Amino acid sequence: MNQKEMNEHHRLLTALSRKHPGSYVAMVGKDILALGKKQFKVLEKAEKKLGKKKDTIGLYYLPGKKKPLYLLKIKSC
């Protein structure tokens, strides 16, 4: 991932953080697979949507406006 892609990814996560503070989001690249308040349920939904594809799921916590974003887990399926 180059610098431009990283900035776009960060902008997307920041926008999601404003709309859904206190939530978890599971993503593959720029694609949002699941969003919710419970991290394990979000990860389960994302794995089901992904099916048998061999992609890496990133699970992020969206804290709110002026707090840092957190990458909680990266899981390869």
N, C-alpha and C positions, 0 to 999 in steps of 0.2 A: 504494500500500500504506500503510495507516494504522499508527499506533503499536502497536495491539493485534495486528494481523496480523504485524508485524515481530517482536514478542515471541514469538508462537506459533511462528513460523518459526525463530527463534533457539533456542527450547527444543527443537524437533524436531531441529535440527542438533546441538545439544549432546548430546542423548540418543543420536543415531547415532554421535557421536564417541566416546562411552563404550563402545558395543558394537563399533564397527569402527574402532579407532584406526589411523591410517596409511593410510586408504582415501580414495577419491574417490567423490563421489556427484553424479549428474546429476538435476536436479529441474526441474519446471515447476509453479510455485506450490507446493502442498503435496504434489504427486504425485512419488514417487520413480520415476524411469525406469530407472536403472542404478546399480550399486554395484560397485566393484572396486578393485584395487591399481594398475592402469595407467590413467592419465588419458585417453589417446587411445582406448583400447578402451572405456572407460566412455562417452565422448562418442559414439563410433560406435554403440554399442548403443542409447543414448538417441535418436539421430537415426533409427535403424531403427524403434524402437517408436513414435516420434512420427509417422512416415510423412510425409504431405503436409500435415499441419496447420501452420498459421502461428503457432506459439507460440515463446516465448523460453526457451531451455534455460540454466539456471544450473549451472555446474560448480564444486563446492566440494571443498576438501581438509579432511579430518577428522583433525586432528593427534593428539588424545588428550585426557586429562582436563583439565589445567590450562594448556593452550596456546590461543592465539586461533584462531578459525576463519578460513579464507581463502576468498574468492570468487575463483576463478581466471579464469573466462571466462563471458561471457554471449554466446550465439549465437542469432540470430534465424533461424528456418527458414522 
